Amino acid sequence: MKMFQTSDINVVKFCQSIFSFRLPSELLDYVLPRTRTKFGERGFSYCGPAAWNTLPSDLYDIKDTDTFRKRLKSVLFHRAYH
């Protein structure tokens, strides 16, 4: 949910400065920051973009939070049980 909220225009500038998009910008994939250790991969600045990049691309276009939450839940249940 936090990665969905950071893709909104009204997000705090601090969160926008943490994450950067891949080019071209239409893909809406985030760039994974380099980490020196496996411990660094546990931080939100790495885990958030990594999880977002694994989602289906049709979720990127959803603007309503409730709709996004329902679709995300469906995707995660499908991954867990199929």
ABEGO torsion letter per residue (X at the ends): XAAAAAABAABBAAAAAABBBBOBAAAGBBBBBBBABAAAAABAAAAAAAAAAABBAAAAABABAAAAAAAAAAAAAAAAAX
